[in-house]
Amino acid sequence: NPDNVATPIAASFGDLITLAILAWISQGLYSCLDNYYYISPLVGVFFLALTPIWIIIAAKHPATRTVLYSGWEPVITAMVISSIGGLILDTTVSDPNLVGIVVYTPVINGIGGNLVAIQASRISTYLHLHSIPGELPDEPKGCYYPFRTFFGPGVNNKSAQVLLLLVIPGHLIFLYTIHLMKSGHTSLTVIFIVVYLLAAGLQVFTLLWIADWMVRHFWRKGKDPDSFSIPYLTALGDLLGTALLALSFHFLWLIGDRDGDVG
């Protein structure tokens, strides 16, 4: 099922390639800014000048022409939401006692975004198969409360349960991997693991709940959920993951779970 396989792989490669290119370019700019201050704005002007070329190319293909006209809203809004998460991360990292959050942020954001993208893609595929845009299939009316998302009669409720249960083993594997690679800035104490898993579980629980409503909301408005809901949900995943992780590290510091690595 491409919804279960292609979506998380694409999202993971998106994160990996973005971080790699960003680190490479940032390192190059940082090393030459002192002597060549005009390099940074020149790079921005260069890519802005390329924008009309990409628009013309995209407008010539029928598959990308639709996204060219309708895809700006979710992408720009998702960028703003993710930027808020970046501000939270920047504020937290500025505290030397909480610098350990850096290693765990891509993990919690990546796993949360991948899991909710799978669920959103599954619900969208179901709607494409069983109804037409603007009309929902026969489903119970009313609010999309959490019990309905995870225990309702819908066909995607079981997948929501499975995806939520994947949070614990998935994060434990990554936590242990970080520990083995000695990449973390905090030891894996019991209290740290419990608080971290609670934050990750709350993040995915909230995202799956929002996805249950958001995908159907865009479908009811006649918009393709694949183009609209997934950017919003992955951006919300970054914001929630960063915010909850920052709160977790603040909480750990306050209760005295302070390793030598952390402070």
N, C-alpha and C positions, 0 to 999 in steps of 0.2 A: 504494500500500500504506500504510494508516494507521500501521502499525508504524514505517515509515521516515519518515513526515512528521508525523503528529499528535503522536507522543510527544516528539520534540525541540522542536517548536514550543511545546507545553504547558509543558515544562520551562523553556524559555528565557523565556517570558512570566512563569512563576512567579518566576524569579530577578529579572527586570526590575521587575515590579510590587512584589515584596517589598522590594527595595533602595530603590525610589522612595518607597514609603510609609514605610519605616523612616527614611529620611533626613529626610523631611518632618516626621514626628511627633517625631523626636529633636530636630530643630532647634527646634520649637515648645516642647517640654518644657525644653530646655536654657536657652532665653531667659527662662523664667518660674520656674525652680526657686528662684532666689535670693529672690524676693519671695513666691512661693506654693509653699511646700515640700510642701503636701498634694496638689498636682495629680497627681504621679506615682502615689502609692498610690490616689488616687481613680480614675484611669484603670483600674488593675488591678482594683479592686473592681467597677467598672462592667461590664467584660467578663466577670468571673466571674459576675455577676448575670444576664448574658444567656445563660450556658451552658445552663441548664435549658430556655430557650425554644428554642434551636437543637436540643437533644436531642429535644424533643417534635416539632418540625417534621420532623427527619430520621427519626424512628420511624414517622411516618405514611406514608412513601413506601417501597414494597417494594424499590426499587433501592438506597436509602441505608440501609434498616434493617439489611441484612446487614453493610454496612461499619461501621455504628454499633457492632455487637457484636464484630466480628472485626478492625476496623482500628486499634484502640488500640495493640496491642502493637508492630507495626512502626513506627507513626508516632512513638510516645514513644521507642522505642529509637533510631530514626533521629535524633531531636532530640538525644538524649544523645551519639550518635556525632559529629554535626555540631558540637555544643558543644565537644567535645574539640579538634576542628580549630580552632574559634574561640579556644580558650585558647592553642593553638600560635601562631596568628596574632598574638594580643595580645602574647605574650611576645616574638615576633620584632620586631614593630613598635616595641616599647619601646626597642629598640636603634636609635639614630639612624643608625647606619651601614647598617642593613638596612631602612630605611623604604620602599625601592623595591618591596618585595614586595607592597604594598597594591594597586597597579595590576594586577598579573599574577595575583593570587589568583582573582578572579572568572572570568578567562579560562580558566585551567587547570582550575578546578573545574567551570565550565559546560560546556566541551567534553567533559571526561571523563564527567561525569554524563549528558550527552545521548547520547554514543556507547554507553555501557553500557545506558542505558534502551532504546535501539533494539534492541540484541541481546537483552535480557531479554524485551522485548515480542514479538520474533520467535519466540523459543524457546517462550514461553508460548502464542502462537497456534498453533504447530505441535503442541503437546501437546493443546490443546483440540480440534484437528481430527482427530488420529490416535489418541487414547486417552481414557480416562475417569479422573477424579481418583483417585489411589491406585495407578494402574497406569501404568508407563512403556511406550512402544512398543518394539519389538524393536531394541535397541541393545547394543553391546558392554558387558559388565560390567567393573567394576574402578574404579580411582582416576581422578579427573578431573585428570590431569596436563596441563601446557601443550601438549605435542605433540598430545594428543587433542583439545584445544579448537580448535587452529588447523589441524591437518592430518589430523584423524580422518575417518571415513567419514560423519559426520552431515551433514544437509542445511544446517545453519547454520554449518558450519565456514568456508565461503567468505565468508559475511557477516562473520565474526569477522576474517578476513584483511583484507577491504576496510576495515572500521572501524578496524583498527589502522593501516593505511596512510594513512588520512585524517588521522591525528594531525599528521604533518609539514606538509602543505600548509595544513591548517586553522590551526595555530598560527602558521605563517609569515605568513599573511594578517593575523591579529590583531596580531602583533608589529609588522608594518609599519604597520598602521593606528594603533596606539598611538604609534609613532614619528612618523608624519605629524601626528598631533594634538598632539604634544609633551606627551602625558599621562604618559609614563613618567618614572621617577626614576633611570634608568640607561641608558646608551647601548647601542646594539645592536652590541656587539663580537662577533667570531667566537666567542670562548670562551664568552660569555654565551649566545649562540644555541644552541651545541652542548650546553651543560650544561642549559639550559632544555628543549630538545627531548628529551634523555635522560630528564629527570624526567617530562615529559608522556607519553613513550612507555612508560615503566615503569608509570606510573599506569594507563593504559588497558589495557596488557597484563595487569596484575594484576586489574583489574576484570572484563575479559572472561573471564578464567580462573575467577574466583569466580562470575560469573554463570552459566557453563556448569554448575557444580555446584549453585548455590543454587536456581535456577528448578526444576530437576528434584527437588531435595530437598523443596521445599514441595509440589510436585505429588504426590510419593510419599506425603506425609503427608495428602493430601486437601485442601490449602489452595490458594486461587487465587494463583498467582505474581504476577499483576498487582497484587494488593493487598498482598502481603508482600515480594516480592523487590525491586521497584523502589525503595521507600523505603530499604531497607537499602543497596542498591547506590549510590544517589545520595549517601546520607550517607557511605558509605565513600569515594566519590569525593571529597567535600569533605575528609575526613580525610587521605586519601592525597595529594591534590593540595597541600594546605596544608603537610603534613609534608615532602614531597619538595621543594617550592619553598623552604621554610625551610632545608633541608639544602643546597640548591643555592646559595642566597645566602650561607650560612655558608662553603661551599666556595670560592665566588668571592672572598670577602673574604680567606680564608686564603691563596689562591694569588696574591693581589695584583691581581686584576681590579677595581680600585677607581676608578671614574669620579669626576669632580668632583661629579656629581649625588648620588652615593651617600655620599661621605665623602672 
